[in-house]
């Protein structure tokens, strides 16, 4: 599973595709202060990226210049 949802923390792993956008959206609607950990993520679909940019205030990224340039 590319996203593991917790009470207020979601951990992204490997490749997160468009199929994960709807469950992520539903989770974000129900979490007051969402934390997203993308330190184990290799790629995310742009729809998922848009949700993150819209909802998430706390974001943990992997140590990668290529990946971090989006934020």
Buried (B, 14 or more C-beta within 10 A) or exposed (E): EBBEBEEEBBBBBEEBEEEBBEBBBEBBEEBEEBBBBBBEBBEBBEBBBEBBEEBBEEBEBBEEEEBEEEE
